[in-house]
Amino acid sequence: MFLLRVALPDRPGSLGAVATAMGTVGADIQAVEIVEKYEGFAVDDFMVEVPLGTLPDALITSCTSIAGVTVLWFSHYPEGWGLQADVAVLDKMTENPQESATILTQAAPTVFRVHWAAQVDRADGRVVARTPMAPDAETLPVAALGRLDTARSIELADEWLPGWPEMLVAAAPFRDGTALLLARKGGPAFIKSELARLRHLTSLSG
């Protein structure tokens, strides 16, 4: 299973052309989600399954063979994660408001397509909740993370935490003095619409 973030012209037929191109290398599209729209083009996430033996390069080449199409990011995607809509997470948060921050933290990897997520105390970096791939540490370095009282993206340098590589992180505050951290290794960079979604969801919990 692979996840591709693709920029394509925002005009009729573009999405179908990309899907057809992927089909020429045997890719089976499991889900598509519009991430952001700009003037003249859109950014979409495609979750695809490819036959055993198909080279990932073939999938990228099939997309970029279409005029105006660029693959922004490409990576393996854990099977079974799926694509979870914001509304589904909000339903769970509403059903259990006392645990809403933890619910959002645990759901974040599938909602935002990140490697891990953690809920930390904004003052001292104490880890309140984490997903399985997050650092197994009692605290995360606030000095490296910087301000956690506003929604923002952060580029963490190699060894920001001993033994951990550079990371792209997005952060947004909960109302209880904690913050939600989303981390990606290798990209893609967090874009404005993702930060807006993160800000909205965290404002409704904690």
Buried (B, 14 or more C-beta within 10 A) or exposed (E): BBBBBBBBBBEEEBBEBBBEBBEEBBBEBBEBEEBBEEEEBBBBBBBBBBEEEBEBEBBBBBBBEBEBBEBBBBBEBEEEEEBBEBEEBBEBBEEEEEBBBBBBBBBBBBBBBBBBBBBBBBEEBBBBBBBEBBBEBEEBEBEBBEEBEEBBBBEBEEEBBEEBEEBBBBBBBBEBEBBBBBBBBEEBEBBEBBBEBBBEBBEBBB
